[in-house]
Amino acid sequence: MLGTASPFTDIARSRRSPRQFLPTALSPADIRGVLEDAQTTPSNSNTQPWTVHVVSGAARDALGKELLRAEEEGRTSPDFTDGYGEGIYLERSQALGASVYRARGVERSDRDGRRAAVRENLEFYGAPHAAFLFMPALGDGVRTAGDIGMYAQNFLLSLTTRGLAGIPQTVLGVYADTVREFLGVPAELKLLFGISFGMADPAAPVNTLRTERVPLRRSVVLHDTPGVLDRR
């Protein structure tokens, strides 16, 4: 009914980004369903600029080894710059990092433990599948990257509706050349990020982590739209 909550509300608000997965492979039907849902994503002038490579099984294992080797040798090759400035965005990023390390029982002074946690990113957190999201270089890339972001959200929400899970990982994009070479992707396609996905491990302490969202009043400005932010 118009104006009432729907199953989407539960799906969107229950989605999580697990950092430990079960090794069980998903069915072809589930993977295809997620990809078909993601394919419905809107895009600027219907350009549909996403090219998505999914790795599983032996390909997934071999690529993980290549990523770990690149990390060991310091061979980073990001297609896009990063950084969070010096204000609230940096603070939020640091708060998340601290929460993840606490959930893993890693002390701030434990450099080896922190590096091991980072390297788990490159092993897809144990997930049986990973999707790599590539985009063409169109204009300044902002609109295209926005389209890819919407694609990823559809992908993640589709997983959630099926009782599955995924985590978007920008760190996978830090090794863009390694991924492109392994997958045979042309240089003109840029790697924005990857999504590791499968079934979240319900016994993993790190998966109990719940990140906070700022109140609407800190991110939404209303103009002639009364009552929306009134306390209930």
Residue, then its C-alpha position, 0 to 999 in steps of 0.5 A: m500500500l502506498g506510503t507504508a513499509s514494505p519488505f524492501t525496508d527490512i531488506a535494506r535495513s538488514r543488509r550487512s557486510p560480513r568479513q568471514f564467509l562459509p566456503t560453500a559455493l552458491s548455486p548457479a541459479d542464485i548467482r544468475g538471479v543476483l546478476e539479473d537483478a543487478q542488470t535492472t540498475p538504472s544508468n545515465s542515458n541507459t549506457q549500462p557501463w558495467t562490465v562484471h567478472v565473477v570468479s569462483g573455484a580454481a579461478r578464485d583461488a588462483l587470483g587470490k594467490e596473485l593478489l597476495r603476491a602483489e601485496e607482498e611485493g608492493r605492486t599496487s596499481p589503483d585506477f583511482t585515487d583515494g583518501y578521506g581528507e582531515g575531517i569527519y570522513l577520515e574519523r568515520s573511516q578510522a572508527l570503522g577500522a578500529s571496530v573491525y580490529r576489536a571484533r577480530g581481537v587485534e590490538r592497535s599495536d599488533r602490526d602483524g595482526r593488522r596486516a593479516a587482517v588486511r590480507e584477508n581482504l585479498e583472500f575474499y574473506g573466505a567467500p567462494h565467489a567474487a565479482f569485479l566491477f569494471m567501468p569505461a573511462l567516460g568523461d571525468g568518470v563521476r557519472t559512470a562510477g555512480d552507475i556502478g555504485m547503483y549496480a553494486q547496491n542492487f547486487l548486494l540487496s539481491l543477495t540479502t533477499r536470498g539469505l546470502a551476503g556480500i561485501p564491497q571491497t575497494v582494496l581489490g581495486v588497489y591491485a587493478d593491473t594484477v586483476r586485469e592481467f589475470l582476467g584478460v581485461p583490456a586496459e581501457l576498462k578501469l577497476l572500481f572495486g570488487i564484491s566478495f559474496g556467498m553465505a556469511d559465517p554465523a559463528a564468526p565474531v567479526n560478523t556481529l559488527r554493526t556499523e552505525r549511520v549518522p542521524l538524518r539531520r546530519s546528512v539531509v537538508l529539507h526545503d519546504t518539506p515539513g514534518v519529515l525529521d520531527r521526532r516520533 
